[in-house]
Amino acid sequence: MHIAISGNIGSGKTTLTDKLAKHYGWEAQFEAVDNNPYLADFYEDMLRWSFHLQVYFLNSRFNQIIRIRESEKSVIQDRTIYEDAHIFAANLKKSGLISERDYANYLELFNSMTKFVKAPDLLIYLRADIPKLVSQIQKRGRSYENLIRLDYLKNLNEHYEEWIANYDKGKLLIIDVNHLDFVTHVEDFSEIVSKVDLEINGLFSKQR
């Protein structure tokens, strides 16, 4: 079984991926952030480094999916390959932060890769408003994220909502995390687990 968690920067994807992996005994596949050689440069100069960053993430995510397909365990993944193209690259294109040539080259690479990709059995989308995202980003204290602009987060949220509204690749669970603190409050995490239980029980029923 392949579960994936999607959501904007600061929505809590990595934390929830870790907590659900431990709760269910799943294997966790995390997004390559801390060891990403382009991320800090990107937030300082998005126009210069956008293509490099997107190709790095795309390759990293594709290799994750290969590992997921080879694994005999149930896997939970921090962010999907679809978000790389439909959210982040699309937003860079709309904002004029990636050239037409680079964007076309990126999409060609993405389309080639996704021919070999199977969508997750369950996609969990963490919906969060800008104040929640900013609060979470400030809490984790990554210095390069201090350069993230509010309009960048806002544009990403708009792309996420459009993508989720049209998502048709598999089961989808939307969790509004604006008033949840699943790290501090056990009852908030239990509420999420109850919702996930319902979805994965449905998946097991289909597999039978």
Secondary structure as GFF3:
##gff-version 3
##sequence-region A 1 208
A	DSSP	beta_strand	2	7	.	.	.	ID=ss1
A	DSSP	alpha_helix	13	24	.	.	.	ID=ss2
A	DSSP	beta_strand	27	29	.	.	.	ID=ss3
A	DSSP	alpha_helix	39	44	.	.	.	ID=ss4
A	DSSP	alpha_helix	46	70	.	.	.	ID=ss5
A	DSSP	beta_strand	75	78	.	.	.	ID=ss6
A	DSSP	alpha_helix	81	83	.	.	.	ID=ss7
A	DSSP	pi_helix	84	89	.	.	.	ID=ss8
A	DSSP	alpha_helix	90	94	.	.	.	ID=ss9
A	DSSP	alpha_helix	100	114	.	.	.	ID=ss10
A	DSSP	beta_strand	122	127	.	.	.	ID=ss11
A	DSSP	alpha_helix	130	140	.	.	.	ID=ss12
A	DSSP	three_ten_helix	143	147	.	.	.	ID=ss13
A	DSSP	alpha_helix	150	165	.	.	.	ID=ss14
A	DSSP	beta_strand	171	176	.	.	.	ID=ss15
A	DSSP	alpha_helix	186	207	.	.	.	ID=ss16
###
